[in-house]
Amino acid sequence: MSRFNTQLVFPLACLFAICTASFAQEEVDYARDIQPLLAKRCYSCHGPGDVESGLHIDTREGALAEADSGMAAIVPGEPDESELLRRVVSTDEFERMPPEGKPLKSEEIALLRQWISEGAKWKKHWAFEKPEPQTPPEVQHQELVANPIDNFVLKRLETNGLQPNPSADRRTLIRRAYYDLTGLPPTYDEIEAFAADESPQAYENLVDRLLASPQYGERWGRHWLDLVRFAETNSFERDGDKPDAWKYRDYVIRSFNVDKPYDQFLIEQLAGDEIPNPTPESIIATGYYRLGVWDDEPADPLQHEFDHYDDLVNTTGKAMLGLTINCARCHDHKIDPIPQTDYYEMVAFMRDVAPYGKRGDISNSRREITSDDIRKLHDEADERIGRLQGELDEIYRQVVDKLPEGERNEARNPKKRRELEKRIGEFLPEQSKLYEELRQQLREARTEQKQLPQRQFAMAINKALNPPPETHLMMRGNPHVPGDEVKLGFPDIFEAPEPVIIPPAGGKTSGRRLALAKWIASDDNMLTSRVMVNRLWQHHFGRGIVASTDNFGQLGSQPTHPKLLDWLAEQFVASGWSMKQLHKLIMMSNTYQMSSAGSEQALAKDPANNLLWRHDMRRLSAEEIYDSLLVANGSLNDKMFGPSYYPKVSDEVKAGQSQPGAGWHNSSEEERNRRAIYIFVKRSLIPPMLANYDFPETDALCPERFATTQPAQALGMLNGDFLNEQAKEFGDLLRKEAPGDLRQQIVLSIEKGLGRDATEADIQSGEELIAKLKEKHTLSDDRALDLYCLMVLNLNEFIFID
């Protein structure tokens, strides 16, 4: 039996930090190899802005021009005549560059020399060039290729003298596929059936079945919710609710399940109210704009308004384009070619998005989406109720007129009215019968209205500012110091044509956001397809081809397999932006199916696995652990959609709120057994079970969850109320299925908890633990079994996929 869940996983980031080995590349590339080096070691003195000695090396013109010394930093083709190279290799402390910090490494100097020898060719950063059509390369071991993904990966491995791992065993493979696509574990019977199925189509059939399952949307919808900073409250001191935010979550899940084309998915969120013939679904999608934090009592309302626009630009730029556009809010971007005007041009596209609301009024963000037929029924009911109430009010007014003048004001009090209604006959005997008939009709009308299907509302864009206010460049980002007006435009690096704005019919919105959405979701946009392909790869392999998934700019990570990234982006667009087809393409590759076992040679040469010679091990996410506990003990409620539920949270945790317990309600036990994606996401109160296992902060987008290791995880898994409750549920299930048979109970615990056969060693150690708990600690049979179940749920084998 595997050891307890000690959580001692060496962080991937540490591996990246200590593994800086360079791998064989086809050629020295300025954007990939040289520009990041210059940016890191030279730009602080010789980059954008004011420079030392008149030397700019952030541009080709500056690097080739004479500096104040009269010498050129770079002479193409002549490394020995290039002052830059002479200074970085100098041993004279007064000449050596950079003057502070460690000197350049020998391999870095070799790269500079080779680049200059080859002509010092300047190229745009790779992400600022449109993807080029790629042909899968020829490889020596074609028998290791299942689809073209393997050609790209295997070519790099062969070039660097490495071999890919063999395929994972079938039990590992089905567990990997289940968690990756559904976030749930396979049952013992499903694992055994797959392991015994020798059909060549068995694995492909498994992938197809999982992609078609409704649980797929629940799993992959959660990844998107991380990106768009999904939460159901506003943050700040009161942290009030965002009504109907759960409908946006359900929209995302449904979109993934029906394999909505990714370009359409983006357009609906950015401009679902501006597309022709908007639907309730597309209106709900615009809840994207309402997910951010909101201060209902800001100290500086204008600053808060522009912080809201900054949040939208930041989220849209990083999540959809992989660019840190918001860095240019206060000044031109220091590294990427994004001037401040680009930032405010992006703001201008969103200036018709009215602020979330004002304290006590969120009508900007609450929109009715009731169908026309149902709305008509409600309108008719309202008209009837209003008419009857009006007739009653007219008769009652006549009663009030008969009262002494000093009593008339009091008659307007509802309590006084109820008293006087009983005496209608005294004041108006000829209308007493009519009044009672009207009251009865009103009661019936209200009862009938309550029986109608409810009106439906969504958190969405309800009120747009049309025409939108002018947008000005803000000096140092300060909205109180506006500069020149800026017009609409896309970032210059995209070299896109001027936007064409077509106002939608009806004049309620400007049409700006639809123009922005169509540009972002265009087949020709050089980043959108790459960014989403990279995200899908990230969630299948533990990191993206570009590790900095929200930053494809010059300070982001270089792609480990740039040609593969472009080829996948091309396939994605060609498939009609189908995410499910891309999933299948990735999962059918041998690269995905590889074992995660170590190799002495590969670990020595590529310990971070940048070349993908194996599949990385992965710990379950917070939601996967939560859901797997419910699956193990048989209590999972697979109900989908609808309002979120509130898990049990201790008073000690609630005390961390500014108003302890405010906005946290009770849910039924049945509701609490639903999947974790349906937990109410309150910004000021994340349940410890989720928070301990790296559930993201929700004030800003989370492109990547880190698998941290910290004491609260082990303490919560062993001592937390939630885990102990789940362990007892597990014990109850075992007692029900194998009453009085301890050996069979242990066997079932391994099958249901770990998905494999119990060995004799498992059974023996389980029996010994239970006996010790009973004898040494005088526990009852039931309590001892419950603690044994708690031990099973704490095994690494339960927490880790491989």
Buried (B, 14 or more C-beta within 10 A) or exposed (E): BEEBBEBEBEEBEEBBEEEEEEBEBEEBBBBBBBBBBBBEBBBBBBBBEEBEEEBBBBEBEBBBBEBEEEBBBBBBEBBEBBBBBBBBBEEEEEEBBBEEEEBBEEEBBEBBBBBBBBEBBBBEBBBBEEBEEBEBBEBEEEEBBBBBBBBBBBBBBBBBEBBBBEBBEBBBBBBBBBBBBBBBBBBBEBBBBBBEBEEEEBBEEBBEEBBEBBBBBBBBBBBBBBBBBBBBBBBBEBBBBBBBBBBBBBBBBBBBBEBBBBBBBBBBBBBBBBBEEBEBBBBBBBBBBBBBBBBBEBEEEEBBBBBBBBBBBBBBBBBBBBBBBBBBBEBBBBBBBBBBBBBBBBBBBBBBBBBBBEEEEBEBBBBBBBEEEBBEBBEEBEEBBEBBBEBBEEBBEEBBEEBEEEEEEEBEEEEBBEEBBEEBEEBBEEBBEBBEEBBEBBEEBBEEBEEEEEEBBBBBBBBBBBEBEEBBBBBEBBBEEBBEEBEBBBBEBBEBEEBEBEBBEEEBBBBBBBBBBBBBBBEEBBBBBBBBBBBBBBBBBBBBBBBBBBBBBBBBBBBBBBBBBBBBBBBBBEBEBBBBBBBBBBBBBBBBBBBBEEBEEBEEBBBBBBBBBBBBBBBBBBBBBBBBBBBBBBBBBEEBBEBBBBBBBEEEBBEEBEEEEBBBEEBEEEBBBBBBBBBBBBBBBBBBBBBBBBBBEBBBBBBBBEBBBEEEBBEBBBEBEBBBBBBBBBBBBBBEEBEEEBEBBBBBBBBBBBBBEBEEEBBEBBBEBBEEBBEEEEBEBEBBBBBBBBBBBBBBBBBBBB
